[in-house]
């Protein structure tokens, strides 16, 4: 075991608990039962680009996973023609990959992420069902094909 590893781990866990307490306090202050947020800031990435894009675009899901709160993603719509991004060119690998995804994103699914307080999976599932029911009536809903 590396020298100082236990101390570093203890510091990281302490930071996590502090952030979690801040997160719960913010939910309490706003009387929020659930959160609705983007699943990612871009549409679904084409196969092979996720390794390059993932560090930048997975922040909401990574944060919620780190906090240990129940969360789920539900598809809502697709990127329509003319809605592709005008993200500027960049030398950053993740931003370059995100631009590539966005430039060819017409037809890709766009989802939302629902999160709730600890032990409230029922709230997440109910919200996801309501969102899917409402969104599924639209012609551009990215429905999952039946098995």
C-alpha positions, 0 to 999 in steps of 0.5 A: 500500500502506498504511503499516504493512501489512507489519508488521501482516501479519508480526505476524499471520503470526507469531501464526498460527505461534505458535498452530499450534506450540501446537496441534501441541504439544497434539496431541503431548502427548495423542498425538492422531491426530485431533480430533472436534468439533462442526461448529457449535454450532447445527444447520444454519441456514435459508437467509438466516440464515447471514450473521447466524449465521456469525461466531459459529458457524463458529469450529471450522471457521474455526480449523481452516482457518486452521491448514491442517489437513485436516478434514471434516464428516459428518452424524450425526443430526437435531434431534429434537422437544423438543431445540430450544434454550432460548437466551435472547433477546438483542439481539446479531444473531448470537445472535438469529439463532441463537435463531431457527434453534434454535427451528425446528430440529426435523429439521435435520441435526447433524454432527460435524467430524473434523480430523487432523494436516497431510498426514493426509487419510487419517485424516480420510476413514477416521474420516468413513467409520466415523462415517457407517457407524455413524450411517447405520443410525439412523432419524434419520440425514440421508442424502444422497439418491442422484443 
